[in-house]
Amino acid sequence: MFQAKRFLLSAALVFLFLSIFLRGESSTSALKTVSVVDFAFVPSADTILAGDSIRWINNGGVPHTSTSDSGVWDSDSLHSQSFTFQFNTPGSYPYACQYHPFTMTGTIVVKPTQLHNVSIVDFAFSPQVDTITAGDSVKWTNNGAVTHTSTSNTLVWNSGNLAPGQSITFQFNTPGSFPYHCAIHTFMTGTIVVKPASIHTVSIIDFAFVPQTDTITAADSVRWVNNGSVFHTTTSNSSVWNSGTLNPGPASFSRQFNAAGPFPYHCKFHPSMTGTIRVVKRGDANSDGKITVSDVVYLVNYLFKGGPPPAVFLAGDANCDTKVTVSDVVYLVNYLFKGGPPPC
């Protein structure tokens, strides 16, 4: 009798674990480490996603602290110890060591995660192809009249049966292309394309933006940091963005760019200070603003004939695996000639 009860309890726990795991409602947040040395934080600036954590480890020979400038956290004195804090709210978080406040400073930039919705209808996923950024989540909701599933072709996730009105949410932290289907109606297919999250830094000094021109890929972010001694702004010439006044100290401003094209900007206080953010799409290997067979030819020349690499290297990364290989050529051919998903 006792053995039977133990078996039933074990089976119930296994069932509960599998139900949580297979429904994909939870995901693992990242833990990053900052080394505290005499007398610096390494790295002094780090960019993470909401829900991630930072662990500061005192590897120096004297006591230090990690103390938020705005009182969000305070490690107290660390003697060869560590301190961990989870960041759930997007924003910029400057901090310092209370013992050495003028020489030891750092900043944690927390980017928001986004939720993308896919509607399951009878009998399709809408949208069938969705392009997101690493760290974003996708929520599938069964809006149909019969039971469906959202099942990864490679078993990265599996919702199990979703009755009408039920949903599953899954966070994608790894760049790549993720095809999936309904296990009940296998002709229902979809793809989630996950782009790498990337942030570029522009230093504002008296009186210039450094670099003055930066070329990035769509979905990347740019962070301007005022490292000068006077007030500055970063203001789009076409009113796409305006940072407002950035105090020296340094204050910062971040923006994500999703559309391709050139984006000139200036400082409102010092209009002679100008810069440009140039955004290219992944797959546009030759940077002509279009994705055509010319990009396939460009990648073949680069990979097999010693031709030049893409001017923005990751513009050649059509499948979002953070590399430029023959897989990107195959991906572009499938997109251009076989109805495959577009480059991310």
N, C-alpha and C positions, 0 to 999 in steps of 0.2 A: 504493500500500500504506500509506504514511504517512498520507494523508488518510483512508483507511478506518479506521485505528486511532484517529485523532483523533475521527472521527465516533462510533465505538463508545464511546470514553471519555466524550465529551460526553453521549451518550444515557444511559449508565449513571449519570452524575451527576444528570441531570435526573430520571431514574426514582427515584433515591434521595431527592432533594429532595421530589418529589411524594408518595412513599410516606410520608415523615415528616410532611409537611404535611397530607395527606388523612386520615391516621389520627388526627390530633389529639392525639398523646400529649404534646405540649409546649405550653406557653402562655407568654405574655410577662408577666413580673412588672413591677410599676410602679416608677418612679423618682420620688421626691419631693425637692424642694429646700428647704433651710433656709438663709436668708441670715444670715450672721454680721456684725453691725454693731457699732459702738462705742456701747453695751456691752450687747448683747442678742442672743438667738437669735430669729429671726422666721420662722415662728411658734415660740413657746416650747414648745408641746405639739402633737404630731401623732399621728394614729392611722393605722396601716397594716396590711396583711395579711402573714402569714408568707410569706417569699419576696420581699417588696418591699425596695427599697433607699432609703437616704437619702443625699443629697449635700449636705454643708455647704460653702458658698462664702464666703470671707472678703471681704466688701465694705466692711470698715472700713479705717481708716487706720493701725491698729497690729496687731501679731501677736495671734492668738488660737489656742485649741485647741478641739477637741470631744473630751471625755474622759469615758468611762463612769464612773459612781460605783463600779461593781463590777468594773472592769478588763476589760469585754468588748471595748472598742475604745479606741484613743487615736490621734488624728490626728497627734500631734506639732505643732510650731509651724507655723501657716499664715500666710504673708505673701502676701496677694492670691492665695491658692491655694485648691484645693478638696480634699475628702476624701469618699470614698464607702464606705458599709458596708451589706452585705446582712443583713437580719434574718430568720432562719429559725425561731427559737424564740419562740412566743407569750409575752407577759409585759409588764411595765412596766420601762422602762429610763431612769432619771434620769441626767443628765449635766451637766457644767459646763465652763467654760473654766478651765484650770489657772492662767492669769495673773490672772483676775478671778473667783475661785470663789464669792464672796458675792453678786455682782450678776448674773452671767451663768450662768443655769441653764436646763435644758430637760428634757423628757420625751418619749420615743418609746413609744407603746403599740402592741404588736403583737398583733393578733387572729388566732386560728387559722382556717385554711381547713378546710372540711368536705368529706368525700367522700360522695356520695349514690350508691347502687347501683340500677340499673335492670336487671331480668332480662328477657332476650329469650327468649321461649318460642314454640312453634309454635301459634298465630300471633298474638302480642300482645306489647306492652311492659308490664311490671309493675314499678312502678305506671305507668299510662298518663299521668297528670299528676303532676309532682313540682314542689314549690315550694322554692326555695333562695334563698340570699343571695348578692349579688354577691361574687365572689372564691371561691365554692365550686366544686367540681368534680363532674361526673357520670361514673360508670363504667358503661357498658353491657357486659354479659356475655352471650354467646350460650349459653344453657342448653338450646336446642332441639336437634333432631336433623338440621336442615338449615341451609344457609347463609342468613344475614340481613345487613342493613346497618342502621346508624343514620345517616340522611341528613337534614340540615336542609332545610326547604322553601325557604329562601332561601340555601342553600349556605354558611351560617356554618361548618358542619363536615360532613364526609362520611367515614365509617369505611372505605369500600370493603367488599369482601366479608369477612364474619366467619364463619369456619368454626366448627362446634360447639366450645365451650371457649375461643374467642378473645374479646378484649375491646378496648374503646377508652375512653380517658379524655379529657375535655375540660373546661377551666376556663372559667367564665362570669364575665366582669368587667363586663358591661354590663347594667343592668336592662332588663327587657322580657319579652315572651312569645315563646317560640321553638318553633313547631310543627315536627315532624319525622315521618319515615316510613321504612319499609323499601323500598328501591328495587327489591327483587325481588318483594315482596308489598305492593303500594302500599296495600292496605286496612289494613295495620298502621300505626297512627298514634299519636303521643304529643305531649306538650307539656311543655317546661321553662319554668316561670315564675320569673324572677329578680327578687328584691326588692332595692332599694337597701340597702346597709349604712350604718347611721347610729349615731353614738354621742352621747349627751347627758351633760353634765357637771353634777354637783351639788357645790357647794362646802360643806364642813363647816367652820363657824366656831364660836367660843365665844359662844353656845351655840345654834346653829340650823343647819338645812339650807337652803341657798339654791340654787335655789328650793325652797320647802317642798313644793309640788305640781308635778309635771311630767307632761305628757301626751305619750305617744309612740305610735308604731305598732308592731304586732307585728313581731318580729325585730330591733328596735332594741336597742341596749345603753345602759346607764347606767353612768357612771364617777363614783364618789364620791372626792373629794380632800380630805384633812384639811389645811386651811389655817389651823387654829387653833393654839393654843399648848399644848394638853393632849391626852391620849388620848381617842379617840372610837371608836364602831363604827357600822356601818349594819346593822341586824338586823331581818329581816322579822318582823312580828307573828305570822305563821302558819308560821314556821320554813322558809320557802321559801329563804332565804339568810341567811348570817351572815358578815360580813367578818372577824370576829376583831378584835383590837386594831389600830387604825390610829395609828401614831405621827405626831406633828407633824413637818413636815419638808420636803415633805408625802408621806405614804404614800397609796396609792390602792387602790380595789377596783372591779372591773368585773363586770357581769352582763348577759347577754342575756335579753330577755323575749319569749317566743314565744306565750304564752297571753293572751287578752284579759281585762280585769278591773281592779279597783282593788287595789293592793298597798301597804297601809300598813306603815310601819316606824318604828324608833326607835333611839336610842343606848342601849346597855345601861348605860353609865356615868352617863348623864344622861337618864333616861326622859322628862323633860319635853321633850326634843328629839324631835320627830316629823316625819314626812313621808309623802308618798304618791306612788307611781308609778301613773299611770293608763294602761293599754294598750288601744288601740282597733285594730280590724282595718281594713286597707285595703278600701275598698268601703263601709264603714259611714259614709257621708258625713254623716248626721244624728246620729251618735254615740249611737244608742239601743241598741247592743249586738247588733243584728241586721242582716242584709243582705237587704233586701226591695225591693219596687218603690218604697217611700217614699224610698229612697236615690237612685233614678233621678229621681224628682220633685224631690228636693232639689238634685241637680246641675243639672237643667234650669232650675230657678228661679235658681240661682246664675249659670249660664253665659249665659242668655238673657233673664232678667227682672229682673236687678239684685238678686237675693236674697243673703242672707249667704253667705260662703264656709264651707266645712267648718270646725268649731271646731278640729280638728287638720287642717291643710290637706291633708296627704298621705293622710289617710283617704279622700279623694276620688279618689286615684290608684289606681284599680282595676287598671290594666294595668301598673303599675310602670315607667312611663317617666319618673318624677319630675316630671310635669306633671299638671294637672287640666284636661282638655279634653273635647270632645265624644266623643273616642275612648273615654273612661272610661264615658260613658253607653252607647255601643254595646257595650262589653265587659260591662257589667252586664246589659244586655238579653239578650245572648247567653248569659250564665251563668244568668239567672233563667228564661228561656223557651225556649232552644234547646239546652240541654245543653252549653254551652261550659265552659271551665275556670273554676274559682273565682277570685275576686280573690286576689292574693298577700298 
